[in-house]
């Protein structure tokens, strides 16, 4: 399994953040995202066993999209 996280220190240092929500991808991967209000979500982490998920620019950590 490959895990990509843009801020590894964020795992150990708690910060004031919005609510984190988890979404399952159709092929079984998991996205975690920060709720920005409305229907907007900023992607924080991608956890998947499929290498194609990491090549998809839509799942790039830090990107903001509508849920």
Helices and strands as residue ranges (DSSP letters): E 2-5, G 8-11, E 20-24, E 30-37, E 40-48, H 51-55, G 57-59, E 64-66
